Amino acid sequence: MRLFCIIGLCLLVISKVFGGEVAIGVFAYQGERVAASDWSPVIRYLNQALPEHHFRLDQYDAAGLRQAIAGHQVDLVITNPGYYVSMESEFGISRIATLDTEDSHPARALGSVVLTRAHQPSLRVLADLAGKRVAAVAPEAFGGYLVAAREMLGEGVDAESDLKELRFVGLPMNLIIEAVLRGDVDAGIVRACLPEQMADQGKIRLEDFRVLSERKDPDLPCALSTRLYPNWPIAVTRQTDPVLAKAVARALLAMPESGGMSWSVPADYQPVHDLFRELRIGPYTYLRDITPEGLVRRFWPWLLGLLAILTGWIVHTVRVEHQVH
């Protein structure tokens, strides 16, 4: 009986290392249908390149992907740079390749553009947004909020406190552009190249908008309001077998271009860490507690006790001095 158990355990280990189903969790920020369309070429290629494994694509929203990683439900993760840095810090996922598209550099591929209506003369740079209404995707959205929030902070505008209204409208991002056109908000934050794509589809006219703090970058042929950040990584989780991780990395780096998509060696994601540190979010949320306001919020019971002791000591000292006199 013991021999059968040992043989069964060995077969289980072998099936994990040399074969079996491999779950790839993807952040489906535009919905499951779009995610399946975008990433199915990668799944097909991996199933062809590594036939001893069966790769499947599991689509998640941000909260669902976090739960899947925490619950060991996925072996590999495809997500945006912001979520990757957060999950790297929290769960120890590790990138093995970075997405490479034909129109951008892997290390300088993602940015944001802040739009306002063309006939609104009071808004020309990001510093002009103080006291204005701004639309964005969500508090944790990378290209739809955080990238622009960092640039705004550099211009002296804290998106959390200096705006008249910060309105999170969710996805799809064209809702933000429509809100700007209707005048519901003064400006909107979307990912770079989205306005050009919508214009090519005949949905909007670029001349109806003005880009705030517009900048040009040779690595991205689109209007920008921000600096650029690395493209999406694919990462392995802590429980992913190293043999499988190595095989997937080799296969992805050898993947021929398909639909303008291929994979490159892992990019440097330090710029994303810098963004999170400046905004004091994600792995750097603790920095908010270092400010005087943060220290008061965190240690107010101790400070209140110390104040009571100090007040009692002062009262006692004054009373003793009075009695001595």
C-alpha positions in Angstrom: 0.0 0.0 0.0 2.8 2.4 0.9 4.5 1.6 -2.5 1.3 2.5 -4.4 1.1 5.8 -2.5 4.7 6.6 -3.4 4.1 5.8 -7.0 0.9 7.9 -7.1 2.7 10.8 -5.6 5.6 10.5 -8.1 3.1 10.4 -11.0 1.4 13.6 -9.6 4.7 15.4 -9.4 5.7 14.3 -12.9 2.3 15.4 -14.3 2.8 18.8 -12.7 6.4 19.3 -14.0 6.1 17.7 -17.4 2.5 18.2 -18.3 -1.0 19.1 -17.2 -3.2 22.1 -17.4 -1.7 25.6 -17.0 -4.0 28.5 -16.0 -3.0 31.9 -17.3 -5.0 34.7 -15.5 -5.4 37.9 -17.5 -6.7 41.3 -16.3 -9.7 41.7 -18.6 -10.1 45.4 -18.2 -12.2 45.7 -21.3 -14.3 42.6 -20.7 -14.0 38.9 -21.3 -14.7 39.0 -25.0 -12.0 41.6 -25.8 -9.5 39.8 -23.5 -10.2 36.5 -25.3 -9.7 38.2 -28.7 -6.5 39.9 -27.6 -4.7 37.0 -25.9 -6.0 33.9 -27.7 -3.0 34.1 -30.2 -0.7 33.7 -27.2 -2.6 30.8 -25.8 -2.7 29.0 -29.2 1.0 29.6 -29.7 1.9 28.2 -26.2 -0.2 25.1 -26.8 1.6 24.5 -30.1 5.1 25.3 -28.7 4.6 23.2 -25.5 2.2 20.4 -26.5 3.0 18.5 -23.3 0.9 21.2 -21.4 -2.6 22.6 -22.0 -2.7 26.3 -21.5 -6.1 28.0 -20.8 -7.0 31.6 -20.4 -8.9 32.8 -17.3 -10.3 36.4 -17.4 -10.6 38.4 -14.3 -11.3 41.9 -13.1 -8.8 43.5 -10.7 -10.3 42.1 -7.5 -10.9 38.7 -9.1 -7.3 38.5 -10.3 -6.0 39.3 -6.9 -8.2 36.6 -5.3 -7.0 34.1 -8.0 -3.4 34.7 -7.2 -4.0 34.6 -3.5 -5.9 31.3 -3.9 -3.2 29.7 -6.1 -5.8 29.4 -8.9 -3.4 30.6 -11.7 0.1 29.7 -12.7 0.9 32.7 -14.9 -0.4 36.3 -14.8 -0.8 38.9 -17.6 -1.7 42.3 -16.3 -0.9 46.0 -16.6 2.3 47.5 -14.9 0.4 49.0 -12.0 -1.3 45.8 -10.9 1.9 43.9 -11.5 3.9 46.0 -9.1 1.2 45.7 -6.5 0.9 41.9 -6.9 4.7 41.6 -7.0 4.9 43.2 -3.6 2.0 41.4 -2.1 2.3 37.9 -3.5 5.8 37.7 -5.0 4.8 37.2 -8.6 7.9 37.5 -10.9 7.9 38.7 -14.6 9.4 36.5 -17.2 8.7 38.6 -20.3 7.3 42.0 -21.4 4.8 42.6 -24.2 6.3 44.1 -27.4 4.1 45.8 -29.9 5.1 47.0 -33.3 4.3 50.7 -32.7 6.2 51.1 -29.3 9.2 50.1 -27.3 8.6 47.5 -24.5 10.1 49.7 -21.8 8.3 52.9 -23.1 4.9 51.9 -24.3 2.1 53.1 -21.9 1.1 56.7 -21.1 -2.0 58.9 -20.6 -3.5 61.9 -22.3 -5.6 64.5 -20.5 -8.2 66.0 -22.8 -10.5 69.1 -22.6 -12.8 70.7 -25.2 -10.9 72.7 -27.8 -12.9 75.9 -27.2 -12.1 76.0 -23.4 -9.3 78.6 -23.3 -8.8 78.4 -19.5 -7.3 74.9 -19.7 -3.9 74.4 -21.4 -1.6 72.7 -18.9 -2.2 70.3 -16.1 -1.7 73.0 -13.5 -4.9 74.6 -14.7 -6.9 71.7 -13.5 -7.0 73.0 -9.9 -10.6 73.6 -9.0 -11.9 71.8 -12.1 -14.0 68.7 -12.7 -12.0 65.7 -14.0 -13.2 62.3 -15.2 -11.1 59.2 -14.9 -11.6 55.4 -15.0 -11.1 54.2 -11.4 -8.8 55.0 -8.4 -6.5 52.0 -9.3 -6.6 52.4 -13.1 -3.1 52.7 -14.4 -3.4 54.5 -17.7 -6.9 55.8 -16.9 -5.8 57.7 -13.7 -2.6 57.0 -11.9 -0.2 57.9 -14.6 -1.8 61.3 -15.1 -2.2 61.8 -11.3 1.6 61.6 -10.9 2.1 64.3 -13.6 -0.6 66.5 -12.0 1.1 66.2 -8.6 4.4 67.3 -10.2 2.5 70.4 -11.5 1.3 71.2 -8.0 -2.2 69.7 -8.3 -3.2 66.9 -5.9 -5.9 65.0 -7.6 -7.3 63.8 -4.3 -7.7 67.3 -2.8 -7.2 70.1 -5.3 -9.9 69.2 -7.9 -13.4 70.5 -7.6 -14.6 67.0 -8.6 -12.8 63.7 -9.4 -15.4 61.6 -11.2 -14.7 57.9 -11.7 -16.9 56.7 -14.6 -15.4 53.2 -15.2 -15.0 51.4 -18.5 -15.0 51.7 -21.4 -12.8 54.7 -21.7 -14.9 56.3 -24.4 -17.4 57.2 -21.6 -14.8 59.7 -20.4 -14.3 61.3 -23.9 -18.1 61.5 -24.2 -18.4 63.2 -20.8 -15.8 65.8 -21.9 -17.7 66.5 -25.2 -21.0 66.9 -23.3 -19.4 69.3 -20.9 -20.2 67.1 -17.9 -16.6 67.5 -16.8 -13.8 70.0 -17.7 -11.2 67.4 -18.6 -10.8 63.6 -18.9 -8.0 61.1 -18.4 -7.6 58.3 -20.9 -4.8 56.0 -22.1 -2.6 57.4 -24.9 -3.6 56.6 -28.5 -7.3 56.0 -27.6 -8.3 59.4 -29.1 -6.4 58.6 -32.3 -8.0 55.2 -32.5 -11.5 56.6 -32.1 -10.8 59.3 -34.7 -9.7 56.6 -37.2 -13.0 54.8 -36.5 -14.9 58.0 -37.2 -16.3 58.2 -33.6 -14.7 61.6 -32.7 -12.9 64.5 -34.3 -9.5 65.3 -32.8 -9.9 69.0 -33.6 -12.8 69.1 -31.0 -10.2 68.5 -28.2 -7.1 70.0 -26.7 -4.4 68.0 -25.1 -3.2 69.5 -21.8 0.6 69.8 -21.3 1.0 68.1 -24.7 4.3 66.3 -25.3 5.7 64.2 -28.1 7.8 61.1 -27.7 9.5 59.2 -30.5 8.7 55.9 -28.9 4.9 56.4 -29.2 3.2 58.1 -32.2 0.3 59.6 -30.2 -0.4 62.7 -28.2 0.7 62.5 -24.6 0.3 64.4 -21.4 2.6 62.1 -19.4 5.9 60.2 -19.5 5.9 56.6 -20.7 6.0 53.4 -18.8 6.8 49.7 -19.6 4.3 47.5 -21.4 2.3 44.6 -19.8 4.3 41.8 -18.3 3.6 38.1 -18.1 4.6 36.8 -14.6 4.8 33.5 -12.8 3.5 33.0 -9.3 5.4 31.6 -6.4 4.0 28.1 -6.8 4.8 27.9 -10.5 7.3 25.1 -11.3 10.6 26.6 -12.4 10.9 24.1 -15.2 7.5 25.3 -16.6 8.4 29.0 -16.1 11.7 28.5 -18.0 9.9 26.7 -20.9 7.2 29.4 -21.1 9.8 32.2 -21.1 11.8 30.5 -23.9 8.7 29.9 -26.0 7.5 33.5 -25.6 10.8 35.0 -26.5 10.8 32.8 -29.6 7.2 33.6 -30.5 6.9 35.1 -34.0 5.1 38.4 -34.3 1.3 37.8 -34.5 -1.1 40.7 -35.0 1.6 43.2 -34.2 2.3 41.4 -30.9 5.4 39.6 -29.6 7.4 39.3 -26.4 10.7 40.8 -25.2 13.0 40.2 -22.2 11.5 41.6 -19.0 11.6 45.4 -18.9 12.7 47.5 -15.9 9.6 48.4 -13.9 11.3 50.8 -11.6 9.5 53.8 -13.2 6.2 52.2 -12.0 7.7 51.8 -8.5 8.6 55.5 -8.6 5.1 56.4 -9.6 3.6 54.4 -6.7 6.1 55.9 -4.3 5.3 59.5 -5.3 1.6 58.9 -5.0 2.1 56.9 -1.8 -0.1 54.0 -2.9 0.2 50.3 -3.4 3.5 49.0 -1.8 4.2 52.5 -0.6 1.0 53.3 1.2 2.8 53.3 4.5 4.5 56.6 3.5 1.2 58.3 4.2 1.7 57.4 7.9 5.0 59.2 8.0 3.4 62.7 7.5 2.3 64.5 10.6 -1.4 63.9 9.6 -0.7 60.3 9.0 1.1 59.9 12.3 -1.8 61.5 14.2 -4.3 59.2 12.5 -2.2 56.1 13.2 -1.1 56.8 16.8 -3.9 59.1 18.1 -4.7 56.8 21.1 -1.1 57.0 22.3 -0.9 60.7 21.6 -4.1 61.3 23.5 -2.7 59.3 26.5 0.6 61.2 26.3 -1.3 64.5 26.2 -3.4 63.5 29.3 -0.2 62.5 31.2 1.5 65.8 30.2 -1.6 67.8 31.2 -1.8 66.0 34.6 1.9 66.7 35.2 1.5 70.4 34.4 -1.5 70.7 36.7 0.3 68.9 39.5 3.4 71.1 39.0 1.3 74.3 39.1 -0.6 73.0 42.2 2.7 72.2 44.1 4.2 75.5 43.2 1.0 77.3 44.5 1.2 75.3 47.8 4.9 76.1 48.2 4.2 79.9 47.8 
